[in-house]
Amino acid sequence: MKRKSSLFSQRPKAKSAKKSSKDYPDSISIDRLSHEGRGIAKVDGKTLFIEGALPGEKVSFSITEQHRRYDEAICTEILIASPDRVEPQCGHYGQCGGCDLQHLNHDRQIETKQLLVLDQLKRLGGVEPESITEPLTSPAWQYRRSCRIGINQLSRDGSAIVGFRRRGSNKLTAIQHCPVLAEPLSNMISELPSILEREDNFKTITHAELSLVDNQGALTIRIKKAISEELQQSLKLLAEKHNFSLFLDNGSSLECCSDNPELSYNVAFTNTDIRFEPGDFIQVNAVVNEKMIERSIEWLNLDANDRVLDLFCGIGNFTLPVAQYVESIVGVEGVEEMVSRATLNAEKNQLKNCQFYRADLSKDLTALPWYKQGFNKIILDPPRTGALEIIKQFDLHQPEMILYISCNPAALARDAAELVKQGYKAERFCVMDMFPHTSHVESMMLFVK
């Protein structure tokens, strides 16, 4: 491949480079990728993280930040390219902060992520899974069914900027088309500026959230104060053109402006209908979410005698499908609105063996009545901070199996070490391609007593 400039070098730098106190060569060879998707090189024992570079490449670079133990840089020119390098499909790539791995072959992305998680498990947690199952794969494009977009009005001419944050900046990059979004979402983003620009002043709008499920969707406009009837009607027509409902969120209340506000997605293999409202967390990748639930049920080897505890349950994404296989299941979540929604979802699906409770899962739960019920299998789907506090309380139940869904390899490594300390073995592991073309990696691991 011929020498060429790097897309990453074209974006404005968030911070100016410090004057170098170290003499670097004009070019350097890349050894491997970091967990954030940056190329890693070593110079005289010091680590250099180079954004936009791939393993096996020789690149020119520009230092952006210097630290005592490592330095940061941007790839400015590719002298020898990796055979895994591909042309990004997005015209905004390198400037938009959404994707950071479009220049790496999609198949190689998930292979690299698997290696990175396994490395962190071993290095940080001293844990090696007994069995590695094939990754849960995703379509490379149009996989994302929800997003949040920024909205701003330029003072100089009143034009609209609708898009995502720039890389390394709080400023917006205007987006005309996003290939990782489901098509209706991308189309709405491209059509939104012309609607906003009919208003003299739309600075009262700060951002919008879009969700698409089962061919219906929600367009939620976040406002600081009321917008005009004309603008509201134009936004409603845009939403309904794509079979979306329009919602206005003023920060304290949510108003539906359309006739059919009900939103739900179906977990097909269990025919479970899960309803939600704008602002609720749902997995952005519907294909991988379905596969993840199905594999979870398979790995847990569920039967009619099981008593399951689902922690960080949200609106019941795991709880409701699992309920159809077990004697009973308890879902626990920290947000009261999610607990109410999950309870209604159980009723709608005629599931009478589900109970849902609100609790702060970073606190001591041992005195709570529902925690004393006794569970032989546990599902954990924690946030990025992990679940160490609740894991330390599992001695009350001594569950035979624990299924851990992870969105942060470092937290998984730490928590896995604690579970091994308690007498569990890491029996099965896989990564999930929930976010193609980004450095975000999700994985699941089964621990058996």
FENLINZI-V894098 format. One record per residue. D_LAST is the distance of its C-alpha to the last C-alpha in whole Angstrom. Layout:
d_last=<D_LAST;D_LAST>
//
This chain:
d_last=<51;54;54;53;53;49;49;47;50;52;50;52;50;48;49;52;51;52;54;53;53;51;53;51;52;54;51;47;45;41;38;35;34;33;30;33;35;37;38;38;41;41;45;46;42;42;40;41;40;42;42;43;42;40;39;41;44;47;48;51;49;50;49;48;46;46;43;43;40;40;43;43;45;46;47;51;51;49;51;49;47;43;43;40;43;44;46;45;46;46;50;48;46;46;47;45;42;40;39;39;38;40;42;39;38;36;34;34;33;29;29;30;27;24;25;26;22;21;23;22;19;20;23;21;18;18;15;15;14;13;15;18;19;23;24;25;29;31;35;37;39;40;36;36;37;37;39;41;44;47;50;53;57;59;62;65;65;62;60;57;54;51;48;45;45;46;44;44;46;46;49;49;50;51;49;51;49;45;44;40;41;41;45;46;44;46;49;49;49;52;54;53;56;59;58;57;61;63;62;64;61;58;56;55;52;49;47;46;42;42;39;40;38;39;42;43;43;43;46;45;48;47;51;52;55;56;57;61;61;62;59;57;58;58;54;54;56;54;50;52;53;50;48;47;47;49;47;49;47;49;46;46;46;46;49;48;52;51;51;48;45;42;39;36;34;33;30;31;29;28;31;30;33;32;35;35;38;39;37;34;31;31;29;32;31;31;31;28;26;27;25;22;22;22;19;17;18;17;14;13;14;16;18;20;18;15;16;15;16;18;19;22;23;26;28;26;25;22;22;25;24;21;22;24;21;20;21;21;20;21;22;23;25;27;31;32;34;31;30;33;33;30;31;34;32;30;33;35;32;33;29;29;25;25;25;26;26;27;26;26;22;23;24;23;22;21;24;24;25;22;20;20;19;16;13;10;10;12;14;16;19;20;24;25;24;20;18;17;19;17;14;15;15;12;12;14;11;8;7;5;6;9;12;14;18;19;23;23;22;22;20;17;18;18;15;13;14;13;9;9;11;9;6;4;6;9;10;13;15;19;22;24;28;28;31;33;36;34;32;30;26;23;20;17;13;10;7;4;0>
//
